Amino acid sequence: MLRLTVGLPSELVDLDAAVVRYEQWLRQHLVQDRRCVILPIPAGARDGLQLIEGDLAGRRPFSESGRGMRDTVLWLSVLEWLGSSTSNVALITANKKDFCRDSNSPGQLHDDLLADLTSRGWSGRVEHFETIGAFADVHIRPVSQQLEAMRTALSQRRFPEFDLYAWLQEAAAPVLAQADLSLPGFIPATRPDTRPPPRIGTA
């Protein structure tokens, strides 16, 4: 255990305990605040057999020099997730060298990884993106643009077969009819009076 006692606050003296506290905080932040799912260590990595076989065969994400154990654990987690879920996976990593065909081919998984997917009948279920921004360009921004276009069209009443304001009035009428309008602070909304003011005649 490494302990430093000079020039550090007391809460940072025990680095091992600080690491444990930080891990607990990070997991809580990701799961509760960010609604992330932290995958467990996959079974193939726990027994070590798939790691050894991948290393000896030089299969990606292992490199020819034998580096890449953590990347391989990540890939085995992806495979295990695909086996227990019907959802597809967006693999977001800047490590193109170990996951892609080459460093200049973002979005193109290495043939070894494609073979892992094909052999399990999961072809096309994993997309690679180099950054979160690249993922957003494909899966988030187009949807946001469509929703914004629909919002604008509805607000401007461009759909002759559907009037949003009329629908809201019809849907709100039963709710307002049962509402307790005597609640303190309730101020019923009224339409502005657009009628012209009455004429005042002279004798």
C-alpha positions as CSV (number, residue, x, y, z in Angstrom):
1,M,0.0,0.0,0.0
2,L,1.4,3.4,-0.9
3,R,0.9,6.1,1.7
4,L,1.9,9.7,1.3
5,T,1.7,11.9,4.4
6,V,3.4,15.1,3.4
7,G,1.7,18.0,1.8
8,L,-1.6,16.2,1.1
9,P,-5.1,16.6,2.7
10,S,-6.0,13.9,5.1
11,E,-8.6,12.5,2.8
12,L,-5.9,11.8,0.2
13,V,-3.3,10.3,2.4
14,D,-4.7,6.7,1.9
15,L,-4.6,6.4,-1.8
16,D,-6.1,2.9,-1.8
17,A,-9.1,4.1,0.1
18,A,-9.4,7.2,-2.2
19,V,-9.4,4.9,-5.2
20,V,-12.2,2.8,-3.7
21,R,-14.3,5.9,-2.9
22,Y,-13.8,7.3,-6.4
23,E,-14.9,4.0,-8.0
24,Q,-18.0,3.9,-5.8
25,W,-18.8,7.5,-6.7
26,L,-18.2,7.0,-10.4
27,R,-20.4,3.9,-10.6
28,Q,-23.2,5.6,-8.7
29,H,-22.9,8.7,-10.9
30,L,-23.0,6.6,-14.1
31,V,-25.8,4.3,-13.1
32,Q,-28.1,6.6,-11.1
33,D,-27.4,10.1,-12.6
34,R,-26.6,9.1,-16.2
35,R,-28.7,5.9,-16.4
36,C,-25.7,3.9,-17.8
37,V,-25.4,0.2,-17.7
38,I,-22.1,-1.2,-16.5
39,L,-21.5,-4.6,-18.0
40,P,-20.0,-7.3,-15.9
41,I,-16.7,-9.0,-16.8
42,P,-17.8,-11.5,-19.5
43,A,-17.6,-15.2,-18.8
44,G,-15.0,-15.8,-21.5
45,A,-12.7,-13.3,-19.8
46,R,-13.2,-14.7,-16.3
47,D,-12.0,-18.2,-17.2
48,G,-9.2,-16.8,-19.3
49,L,-9.5,-19.4,-22.1
50,Q,-10.8,-17.1,-24.8
51,L,-8.2,-14.5,-23.9
52,I,-5.4,-17.1,-24.2
53,E,-6.8,-18.4,-27.5
54,G,-7.2,-14.9,-28.9
55,D,-3.7,-14.0,-27.9
56,L,-2.0,-17.1,-29.3
57,A,-4.0,-16.7,-32.6
58,G,-3.3,-13.0,-32.9
59,R,-6.9,-12.3,-33.4
60,R,-8.1,-8.8,-33.0
61,P,-8.4,-6.9,-30.8
62,F,-5.2,-8.6,-29.8
63,S,-2.2,-7.2,-31.7
64,E,0.6,-9.3,-33.1
65,S,2.7,-8.3,-30.1
66,G,0.2,-9.7,-27.7
67,R,-1.2,-6.4,-26.5
68,G,-4.9,-5.8,-26.3
69,M,-6.2,-7.8,-23.3
70,R,-8.5,-5.0,-22.1
71,D,-9.8,-4.3,-25.6
72,T,-10.5,-8.1,-26.0
73,V,-12.4,-8.0,-22.7
74,L,-14.4,-5.1,-24.1
75,W,-15.2,-7.0,-27.3
76,L,-16.2,-10.2,-25.3
77,S,-18.6,-7.9,-23.3
78,V,-20.1,-6.8,-26.6
79,L,-20.6,-10.4,-27.7
80,E,-22.1,-11.4,-24.4
81,W,-24.5,-8.4,-24.5
82,L,-25.6,-9.3,-28.0
83,G,-26.3,-12.9,-26.9
84,S,-28.7,-11.7,-24.1
85,S,-30.4,-8.8,-25.9
86,T,-32.2,-8.0,-29.2
87,S,-30.7,-4.5,-29.4
88,N,-27.8,-3.6,-31.7
89,V,-24.6,-2.1,-30.4
90,A,-22.8,1.1,-31.2
91,L,-19.2,0.6,-30.4
92,I,-17.7,4.0,-29.8
93,T,-13.9,4.0,-29.6
94,A,-11.1,6.0,-31.2
95,N,-9.0,2.8,-31.2
96,K,-9.3,2.1,-34.9
97,K,-6.0,0.2,-35.0
98,D,-7.3,-2.7,-32.9
99,F,-11.0,-2.7,-33.8
100,C,-11.0,-1.6,-37.4
101,R,-9.5,-2.9,-40.6
102,D,-6.8,-0.2,-40.3
103,S,-6.2,3.2,-38.8
104,N,-7.8,4.9,-41.8
105,S,-11.0,2.9,-41.8
106,P,-13.4,4.2,-39.0
107,G,-16.7,2.4,-39.1
108,Q,-15.2,-0.7,-40.7
109,L,-14.8,-3.5,-38.2
110,H,-11.8,-5.7,-38.6
111,D,-12.4,-9.0,-40.4
112,D,-11.7,-11.0,-37.2
113,L,-14.5,-9.1,-35.4
114,L,-16.9,-9.5,-38.3
115,A,-16.2,-13.3,-38.3
116,D,-17.1,-13.4,-34.6
117,L,-20.4,-11.8,-35.4
118,T,-21.1,-13.8,-38.5
119,S,-20.4,-17.1,-36.8
120,R,-23.1,-16.3,-34.2
121,G,-25.6,-15.0,-36.8
122,W,-25.2,-11.4,-35.6
123,S,-24.0,-9.8,-38.8
124,G,-24.8,-6.1,-38.9
125,R,-25.6,-5.8,-35.2
126,V,-22.5,-3.8,-34.3
127,E,-21.6,-0.4,-35.7
128,H,-18.3,1.3,-35.0
129,F,-18.0,5.1,-34.4
130,E,-14.8,6.9,-33.7
131,T,-16.5,9.6,-31.6
132,I,-19.8,10.3,-29.9
133,G,-20.2,13.1,-32.4
134,A,-20.0,10.7,-35.3
135,F,-22.6,8.5,-33.6
136,A,-24.9,11.6,-33.1
137,D,-24.5,12.6,-36.8
138,V,-26.0,9.2,-37.9
139,H,-28.5,8.4,-35.2
140,I,-29.5,11.6,-33.3
141,R,-29.2,14.7,-35.4
142,P,-31.4,13.4,-38.3
143,V,-34.2,12.5,-35.8
144,S,-33.9,15.8,-34.0
145,Q,-34.1,17.6,-37.4
146,Q,-37.2,15.6,-38.3
147,L,-38.9,16.4,-35.0
148,E,-38.1,20.1,-35.3
149,A,-39.6,20.1,-38.8
150,M,-42.7,18.4,-37.6
151,R,-43.0,20.8,-34.7
152,T,-42.8,23.8,-37.0
153,A,-45.3,22.3,-39.4
154,L,-47.8,21.6,-36.6
155,S,-47.4,25.1,-35.2
156,Q,-48.0,26.6,-38.6
157,R,-51.0,24.3,-39.3
158,R,-49.5,22.9,-42.5
159,F,-51.4,19.6,-42.2
160,P,-54.9,20.2,-43.6
161,E,-56.1,16.9,-42.2
162,F,-54.9,17.6,-38.7
163,D,-55.3,20.7,-36.6
164,L,-53.2,20.5,-33.5
165,Y,-54.9,23.3,-31.7
166,A,-58.4,21.9,-32.4
167,W,-57.3,18.5,-31.2
168,L,-55.8,20.0,-28.0
169,Q,-59.1,21.9,-27.3
170,E,-61.1,18.8,-27.8
171,A,-58.8,16.6,-25.7
172,A,-58.6,19.2,-22.9
173,A,-62.4,19.9,-22.7
174,P,-63.3,16.7,-20.6
175,V,-60.3,17.3,-18.3
176,L,-61.3,20.9,-17.7
177,A,-64.9,20.0,-17.2
178,Q,-63.9,17.8,-14.2
179,A,-61.2,20.2,-12.8
180,D,-61.8,21.9,-9.5
181,L,-61.7,25.5,-10.7
182,S,-62.1,26.8,-7.1
183,L,-58.6,25.8,-6.2
184,P,-56.6,28.7,-4.8
185,G,-54.5,30.4,-7.4
186,F,-56.3,28.9,-10.3
187,I,-56.9,31.5,-13.0
188,P,-58.9,30.2,-15.9
189,A,-57.5,31.1,-19.3
190,T,-59.8,33.2,-21.5
191,R,-59.7,34.0,-25.2
192,P,-59.1,37.6,-26.0
193,D,-62.1,39.5,-27.1
194,T,-61.6,40.2,-30.7
195,R,-64.9,41.9,-31.3
196,P,-64.9,45.5,-32.2
197,P,-65.9,47.9,-29.4
198,P,-69.6,49.0,-29.4
199,R,-70.4,52.3,-31.0
200,I,-71.6,55.0,-28.8
201,G,-74.3,56.9,-30.5
202,T,-75.0,60.6,-30.0
203,A,-78.3,62.1,-29.5
